[in-house]
Amino acid sequence: MANYLASNFRTTKGNFLLKIRYTQNNDIQGTIQWLEQEKSLNFRSFMELASILRDAVEEMCDGPVFQSWDDLDQRRIYKLPRNS
């Protein structure tokens, strides 16, 4: 079953191997390996893992693909009502 899933969802740009070493305090630590680029990094939290993956996706797509606070269109900012 695992071979079936791995072969059907494999892409040419972003295959990653995660090795979870520790789980403590509702967080994880481990190693992520980017198979196509032959790069490997240790991560110390889920947030760090998410940041590493975000950087990899941006590298694969030749630039930013996610929204950020810097990209905010000033016309779309809504002011919250003040409590009286």
Secondary structure by P-SEA (a helix, b strand, c coil): caaaaaaaaccccbbbbbbbccccccbbbbbbbbccccbbbbbccaaaaaaaaaaaaaaaaccccccccccccccccccccccc
